[in-house]
Amino acid sequence: MALEHQPGDIWLKPRRQPLWTLSLTDSTVSSCLPCGANWLAFKESCYYFVLERNDWFSSKEFCANHKATLVVINSEEEQEFITEQHSSEFFWIGLSDTEEEGEFKWEDGTNFTTTATFWRSDQPDDYLNNEDCIARDPKVGTWNDAHCNNYKYSFICERTTLSLDDIKMQLTATHNI
């Protein structure tokens, strides 16, 4: 039984020595999953929806350990993508005013004043002077400020998609190619 080559397949070819040659092109990489297992691709980013509930700081640390940040929502399109994935959960996002009240900052350094905002009509309210972290409200898909440590929500990590060079580097590191 002969194997058929399909568009986008990656084949390892044996050589005379016990080495392998891996041929990658931009077209084969673009047809691969650019994010890895359990991550979803949208535009230039990869998203990991973590249903385990954590406080905001533990969620931020989890994302950092996965070379990501809590999600930064830059557009209405991205907000809709996130809402379509899990519409019934509160999710922490990478926005807070933990450093100075009313001065919201995105975790990745993106300028907050240049991004779209999706606040619930009565938010942010800093209820009891203690709400500094932002979560997406599942009822209406908008944002709500919440106490960073008292609430445990699911969360979304975001990182950039892997480039051809990133994939080559990972393969080299893990398979000595």
Legacy VTK file of the C-alpha trace (Angstrom):
# vtk DataFile Version 3.0
C-alpha trace
ASCII
DATASET POLYDATA
POINTS 177 float
0.000 0.000 0.000
1.597 3.264 -1.124
1.208 6.425 0.929
-0.290 9.359 -0.893
1.077 12.851 -0.430
-1.563 15.393 0.527
-1.135 19.173 0.140
0.412 20.549 3.308
1.879 17.208 4.471
5.268 17.336 6.146
7.481 14.365 5.311
10.670 13.267 6.973
13.078 11.730 4.468
15.703 9.212 5.621
19.334 9.853 4.689
22.277 7.484 4.585
23.256 8.548 8.080
20.845 8.262 11.007
19.751 11.881 10.408
16.495 13.108 8.954
15.804 15.993 6.606
12.704 18.001 7.308
11.374 20.224 4.554
9.239 23.136 5.713
7.906 25.954 3.618
5.659 28.861 4.519
2.768 27.116 2.732
3.139 23.888 4.746
3.452 25.791 7.994
0.408 27.948 7.274
-1.682 24.813 6.840
-0.427 23.433 10.169
-1.884 24.508 13.458
0.093 27.684 14.199
-0.678 27.556 17.914
-0.167 24.062 19.237
-2.502 21.673 21.019
-5.464 23.143 22.933
-4.875 26.667 21.565
-7.253 28.311 19.076
-5.972 30.544 16.288
-7.645 33.821 15.362
-5.895 36.354 13.138
-2.301 36.765 14.419
-2.939 35.303 17.885
-3.436 32.020 19.700
-5.957 31.710 22.537
-6.127 29.224 25.382
-9.471 29.124 27.193
-8.872 27.824 30.715
-12.090 26.716 32.407
-10.386 26.101 35.757
-11.307 29.005 38.027
-8.573 31.158 39.519
-8.095 34.621 40.943
-6.767 37.218 38.496
-3.139 37.103 39.676
-2.948 33.279 39.524
-4.498 33.420 36.051
-1.897 35.975 34.959
0.891 33.740 36.309
-0.506 30.669 34.530
-0.479 32.533 31.213
3.066 33.801 31.799
4.194 30.214 32.449
2.801 29.365 28.999
4.652 32.277 27.324
1.412 34.247 27.021
-0.524 37.053 28.714
-4.120 37.314 29.781
-6.061 38.204 26.631
-5.827 41.743 25.256
-8.989 42.619 23.327
-8.047 44.995 20.520
-11.176 45.025 18.374
-14.869 44.245 18.151
-13.964 41.258 15.952
-11.745 39.830 18.674
-14.421 40.464 21.325
-16.952 38.548 19.177
-14.501 35.675 18.620
-14.013 35.326 22.377
-17.752 35.498 23.075
-18.445 32.809 20.441
-16.056 30.360 22.119
-17.510 30.303 25.642
-20.504 32.539 26.121
-21.599 31.129 29.498
-18.478 31.777 31.605
-16.992 34.798 33.317
-13.418 35.112 32.006
-10.582 37.227 33.318
-8.989 39.411 30.643
-5.612 41.171 30.726
-6.904 44.578 31.778
-6.583 46.122 35.238
-6.072 49.323 37.166
-4.089 47.679 39.979
-1.293 50.272 39.875
-3.457 53.397 39.974
-7.246 53.611 40.280
-8.869 54.570 36.986
-5.629 54.119 34.977
-6.396 50.929 33.059
-3.486 49.025 31.531
-3.290 45.973 29.313
-0.935 43.221 30.474
1.061 43.209 27.246
1.666 46.955 27.323
-0.863 47.792 24.580
-2.092 51.366 25.006
-5.564 51.125 26.552
-6.709 54.410 25.026
-6.217 53.071 21.483
-8.215 49.847 21.890
-11.948 49.288 21.682
-13.784 49.015 25.007
-16.793 46.905 25.857
-17.818 48.018 29.344
-21.184 47.026 30.737
-23.298 50.200 31.004
-22.762 50.554 34.779
-19.045 49.697 34.686
-16.354 50.224 35.765
-17.715 51.130 39.194
-14.882 50.102 41.562
-17.523 48.778 43.968
-16.396 49.245 47.595
-13.128 50.780 46.281
-11.816 47.321 45.644
-12.376 46.276 42.018
-9.218 46.533 39.943
-9.306 43.547 37.571
-11.535 43.081 34.557
-13.649 40.083 33.564
-15.915 39.458 30.592
-19.533 39.135 31.767
-21.220 36.163 30.047
-24.758 37.543 30.286
-24.145 40.362 27.833
-20.552 39.764 26.655
-19.333 43.045 28.132
-16.682 43.920 30.704
-17.080 44.202 34.450
-14.522 45.263 37.056
-14.150 42.795 39.921
-12.034 42.189 43.009
-8.800 40.559 41.823
-8.433 38.070 44.693
-11.973 37.412 45.933
-13.427 36.161 42.666
-12.391 32.996 40.907
-13.131 33.001 37.188
-12.054 31.097 34.126
-9.501 32.966 32.024
-8.096 33.381 28.524
-4.398 33.389 27.635
-3.175 34.965 24.392
0.118 34.750 22.514
1.234 35.347 18.947
1.065 32.555 16.389
4.230 30.591 15.715
6.360 31.741 12.799
8.223 29.402 10.467
11.441 30.239 12.356
9.764 29.427 15.711
8.658 26.023 14.409
12.114 25.260 12.997
13.698 26.263 16.306
11.289 24.043 18.287
11.938 21.089 15.982
15.684 21.629 16.212
15.573 21.806 19.996
13.356 18.764 20.474
14.589 16.515 17.658
18.184 17.663 17.036
17.416 18.418 13.393
LINES 1 178
177 0 1 2 3 4 5 6 7 8 9 10 11 12 13 14 15 16 17 18 19 20 21 22 23 24 25 26 27 28 29 30 31 32 33 34 35 36 37 38 39 40 41 42 43 44 45 46 47 48 49 50 51 52 53 54 55 56 57 58 59 60 61 62 63 64 65 66 67 68 69 70 71 72 73 74 75 76 77 78 79 80 81 82 83 84 85 86 87 88 89 90 91 92 93 94 95 96 97 98 99 100 101 102 103 104 105 106 107 108 109 110 111 112 113 114 115 116 117 118 119 120 121 122 123 124 125 126 127 128 129 130 131 132 133 134 135 136 137 138 139 140 141 142 143 144 145 146 147 148 149 150 151 152 153 154 155 156 157 158 159 160 161 162 163 164 165 166 167 168 169 170 171 172 173 174 175 176
